[in-house]
């Protein structure tokens, strides 16, 4: 009897937990889905979380670009180095826009995202981050999670101390962000607008252009920031202060280099190929090509040192052409084909000098 009771309890708990895990799994899939765009390398959930915890705009900019925080993994010019993101501030009365920008080239600036902070007439502060459409697609908005207010139904028959006489529909209210350090700072009397002095090839001393991380590992490392926020694609998050956002759009920066790379799918290929191992396959000398280009003569691979793909290939094309006849039709010039193979560096050097000079090799596998 006790055994059956225990089994029944385990079964009930399993059934109750299934919807929870299912919902969590779906949320994880939605939040971590890759876009195939450069925005995959800057998690806006993590950026907004860092922004709320920063004490000043300068501190936010510095933390965003430090390697130890692991939030900035953006590489718009595809040099496999993380780009510096500067934060430009604009203000109109109680509305702030904090624009995240990258100087892609000396003359091109690309906006990455914009953080909108607004205070309404009742003193409530709303905060959102909107990804630039070139990097995240359209309508990529992230904001702090909202707290639901349950519906209240009137009950005229109730005669208790606090009767409910008016029905109130369920609603959502924006999480209060007035207590966050950055909000307290920007709305305080001591706030001073920040204008970053940095530009292309001129960055602060603390910034080092570290290597881009594999996009899969990057998303895994930053997913813990998603707990207090929601949004992205596939959600119903809309921009609260459209006037503030429209004013920003009038001066939005877009880079031709970024648009070109997007059109050719360069960002997607770059994320999927060279970043897993940290070294590009094109930078490693290919021994397979050179060995397949040389004819197999038993000892030629050991007597000729490999100097890389291009050098090995060109050598095999030039020198092998002069030495191949020696094994078949040049028996009059050599005592035996086996002797010519073993003494390639001495006896064969004089006979192949003409062909070696024409190829500009300077002989055999000599290094320069």
NORBEL-V228565 format. One record per backbone hydrogen bond with DSSP energy under -0.5 kcal/mol. CO is the residue of the C=O (numbers start at 1). NH is the residue of the N-H. E is the energy in kcal/mol with one decimal. If there is no record, write none. Layout:
BEGIN
CO_NH_E ; CO_NH_E
END
This chain:
BEGIN
1_5_-2.2 ; 2_6_-2.3 ; 3_7_-2.1 ; 4_8_-2.2 ; 5_9_-2.1 ; 6_10_-2.2 ; 7_11_-2.1 ; 8_12_-2.3 ; 9_13_-2.4 ; 10_14_-1.9 ; 11_15_-2.2 ; 12_16_-2.3 ; 13_17_-1.6 ; 14_18_-1.1 ; 15_19_-0.6 ; 16_20_-0.5 ; 17_21_-2.2 ; 18_22_-2.4 ; 19_23_-2.5 ; 20_24_-2.4 ; 21_25_-2.5 ; 22_26_-2.1 ; 23_27_-2.3 ; 24_28_-2.4 ; 25_29_-2.2 ; 26_30_-2.2 ; 27_31_-2.4 ; 28_32_-2.0 ; 29_33_-0.6 ; 37_40_-2.2 ; 38_41_-2.0 ; 39_42_-1.8 ; 41_73_-1.8 ; 42_44_-0.7 ; 43_47_-2.2 ; 44_48_-2.4 ; 45_49_-1.9 ; 46_50_-2.4 ; 47_51_-2.1 ; 48_52_-2.1 ; 49_53_-1.3 ; 50_54_-0.8 ; 51_54_-0.9 ; 52_182_-1.0 ; 56_60_-1.8 ; 57_61_-2.5 ; 58_62_-2.3 ; 59_63_-2.7 ; 60_64_-2.4 ; 61_65_-1.2 ; 62_65_-0.5 ; 62_66_-0.8 ; 63_66_-0.6 ; 64_72_-0.6 ; 66_69_-0.7 ; 66_70_-0.8 ; 71_43_-0.6 ; 71_73_-0.7 ; 74_83_-3.2 ; 80_212_-1.5 ; 84_86_-0.6 ; 86_88_-0.6 ; 86_101_-2.7 ; 88_99_-3.3 ; 90_97_-2.7 ; 92_95_-2.1 ; 94_119_-0.7 ; 95_92_-2.7 ; 96_117_-2.1 ; 97_90_-2.4 ; 97_99_-0.6 ; 98_100_-0.5 ; 98_115_-2.5 ; 99_88_-2.8 ; 99_101_-0.6 ; 100_112_-3.6 ; 100_113_-1.0 ; 101_86_-2.3 ; 102_104_-1.2 ; 102_110_-2.8 ; 108_104_-1.0 ; 108_105_-1.4 ; 110_102_-2.2 ; 112_132_-2.6 ; 113_100_-3.0 ; 114_116_-0.6 ; 114_130_-2.7 ; 115_98_-2.3 ; 115_117_-0.5 ; 116_128_-2.0 ; 117_96_-3.1 ; 118_126_-2.6 ; 120_123_-1.9 ; 124_120_-2.5 ; 125_177_-0.5 ; 126_118_-2.2 ; 127_144_-0.6 ; 128_116_-2.9 ; 129_142_-2.5 ; 130_114_-2.1 ; 132_135_-1.2 ; 132_136_-2.7 ; 133_137_-1.2 ; 135_39_-1.9 ; 137_140_-0.5 ; 139_141_-0.9 ; 140_131_-2.7 ; 141_232_-2.3 ; 142_129_-2.6 ; 143_230_-2.2 ; 146_148_-0.6 ; 147_173_-1.4 ; 148_150_-0.6 ; 149_171_-1.6 ; 152_168_-2.8 ; 155_158_-1.8 ; 163_165_-0.7 ; 164_155_-2.0 ; 168_152_-3.0 ; 171_149_-3.1 ; 173_147_-1.6 ; 177_180_-1.7 ; 180_184_-2.2 ; 181_185_-1.7 ; 182_186_-2.4 ; 183_187_-1.7 ; 185_188_-1.6 ; 188_191_-1.5 ; 194_89_-0.9 ; 194_196_-0.5 ; 199_202_-2.5 ; 202_199_-1.6 ; 204_207_-1.5 ; 206_208_-0.5 ; 208_210_-2.2 ; 210_82_-2.7 ; 214_218_-2.5 ; 215_219_-2.2 ; 216_220_-1.9 ; 217_221_-2.2 ; 218_222_-1.3 ; 219_223_-0.8 ; 220_223_-0.5 ; 222_225_-1.7 ; 223_226_-1.9 ; 224_227_-0.8 ; 225_228_-0.6 ; 226_229_-1.5 ; 228_145_-2.4 ; 230_143_-2.1 ; 232_141_-0.7 ; 232_235_-0.5 ; 240_242_-1.1 ; 241_245_-1.8 ; 242_246_-2.8 ; 243_247_-2.1 ; 244_248_-1.6 ; 245_249_-2.3 ; 246_250_-1.1 ; 248_251_-1.9 ; 249_252_-1.2 ; 253_111_-2.0 ; 255_259_-2.0 ; 256_260_-2.4 ; 257_261_-2.4 ; 258_262_-2.4 ; 259_263_-2.4 ; 260_264_-1.7 ; 261_266_-2.3 ; 261_267_-0.5 ; 262_265_-1.2 ; 265_269_-1.9 ; 266_270_-2.3 ; 267_271_-2.1 ; 268_272_-1.5 ; 269_273_-1.1 ; 270_275_-0.5 ; 273_276_-0.8 ; 274_278_-0.6 ; 280_283_-1.3 ; 281_284_-0.9 ; 285_287_-0.8 ; 286_290_-0.9 ; 287_291_-1.9 ; 288_292_-1.8 ; 289_293_-1.7 ; 290_294_-1.3 ; 295_297_-1.0 ; 297_299_-1.1 ; 299_303_-2.0 ; 300_304_-1.5 ; 303_305_-0.6 ; 305_307_-0.5 ; 308_312_-1.9 ; 309_313_-2.1 ; 310_314_-2.4 ; 311_315_-2.0 ; 312_316_-2.1 ; 313_317_-1.8 ; 314_318_-1.8 ; 315_319_-2.6 ; 315_320_-0.7 ; 316_320_-0.7 ; 318_322_-0.9 ; 319_323_-1.5 ; 320_324_-2.1 ; 321_325_-0.6 ; 323_326_-0.5 ; 323_327_-0.5 ; 324_327_-1.7 ; 325_328_-1.5 ; 325_329_-1.8 ; 325_330_-1.6 ; 330_333_-0.6 ; 330_334_-0.9 ; 336_340_-1.6 ; 337_341_-1.6 ; 338_342_-2.0 ; 339_343_-1.6 ; 341_344_-1.1 ; 343_346_-0.8 ; 343_347_-1.3 ; 343_348_-1.1 ; 346_349_-0.5 ; 346_350_-0.7 ; 347_351_-0.7 ; 348_352_-1.7 ; 350_353_-0.8 ; 352_356_-2.5 ; 353_357_-2.6 ; 354_358_-1.8 ; 355_359_-1.3 ; 356_360_-0.7 ; 356_361_-1.7 ; 356_362_-0.6 ; 357_360_-0.8 ; 363_366_-1.6
END
